Amino acid sequence: MTRFSIGEDVEVLRDGETVDLPPSRKTRALLAFLLLRERSATREHLCDMFWDRAADPRGGLRWALAKLRRALGDDEDWLIADRLSVKMQVPADCIDFDESAGDRLLGATLSGEHDEYAAFVAALREGRGASPDAAQDRGDPAEQLRQEIRYTKTPDGTSIAYSAMGKGPPLLKAANWLTHLEADMDVPVWSGLYTRLAHSHRLYRYDERGNGLSDWEVEDLSFDSFVSDLECVADALGLERFPLLGISQGGAVSIEYAARHPERVSALILVGAYPVGWRSFSGEADRRRREAEITLVEEGWGDNSPAYRQIFSHSFLPDASSEDIDRFNEFQKQTTSAANAARFIHCFGDIDVRDRLDEVQAPALILHSRGDRRAALSVGRDLAASLGDAQFETLPTGNHVPLAGEPAFDKMMAAMTEFLAGVE
């Protein structure tokens, strides 16, 4: 049976052996709070207590709950969570709480020498500070950011939807697939990133042709058309010089744009990017898997079958919780059609901007997940080595794009913030 010890830290023990917990202080604080609270707590309340300053509070809570559930092992049913509330229903004799530690932690908290865990454990014990029912409604930062959506026409007549949000110096994000300007703000894979960036920048982004709010019925779905769309959006916005963010295949689009327009790009940030498509950088086994994936997409796009979810969604977000995977599956239906999804994957396989890397003049920040299954870490490393002025950072996750709430997300945002501060 699982036991819990709450003192100057929180420990989980099973059969006398310590169970590894995530290093996240907020996650450990959440566990202590739920163990000592005798009734359920609303998700809104928990977000307000522990993630009030986070870009995506609900995403942070979902990530933490998923990690705690794994730590509980066979006793995971002690963690009861539904759409609205969360509760730990643990036998009282399985919790050891050091009351003297609570006194010491309170003093450490008041002096600013301890972390969030101390604040909430001490508050529960002493009835001071942040009591269980004293959270103030400070509002979700994401709700305070109003998004403006407009359209522009490309030379071939395609309508491209683009948006602006936040305040500060400009930051333009090149499009990648699996986006939807409106629905993005409700899905963890994008909402945390966009709201965090919009706190310090005027963030501009757009939906790729065949995707999101842009035209789906398009004849030309090619790499050249993707670059042309970026050119049209930058011109429609009237941006003269700006940093450019490229994620996944949006990285290659950004590289091509920077090579064509060196006078306009002040810096490049590339996340999970690759300069050459999967038909060139993958081995034979991976190429066969990608070809099979195209068939799977054509047959099961937006379907909730376990086979589809395991093969497709988990290749993008292998470290995500089941809740986040389910939301990602629903999100797919909103982003594009099955036929377009298959066309996208075909097109991405043929991308090749390797001969353009020498022409990129802007400094670059390359961020790549260590366990990325869509583009291996070596792809990001080789990209950084091939660009003339590139900083390379690895992210401790398997997710193609880190999710808000995991340590890799915080590392990614810190690197972006520092890099942008140095080039603006």
Secondary structure, 3 states (H helix, E strand, C coil): CEEEEECCCEEEEECCEEECCCCCHHHHHHHHHHHHCCCCEEHHHHHHHHCCCCCCHHHHHHHHHHHHHHHHHHHHHHEEECCCEEEECCCHHHEEECHHHHHHHHHHHHCCCCCHHHHHHHHHHHCCCCCCCCCCCCCCHHHHCCCEEEEEECCCCCEEEEEEECCCCEEEECCCCCCCCCHHHHCHHHHHHHHHHHCCCEEEEECCCCCCCCCCCCCCCCHHHHHHHHHHHHHHHCCCCEEEEEECCHHHHHHHHHHHCCCCEEEEEEECCCCECHHHHCCHHHHHHHHHHHHHHHHHCCCCCHHHHHHHHHHHCCCCCHHHHHHHHHHHHHHCCHHHHHHHHHHHHCCECHHHHHHCCCCEEEEEECCCCCCCHHHHHHHHHHCCCEEEEEECCCCCCCCCCCHHHHHHHHHHHHHHHHHC
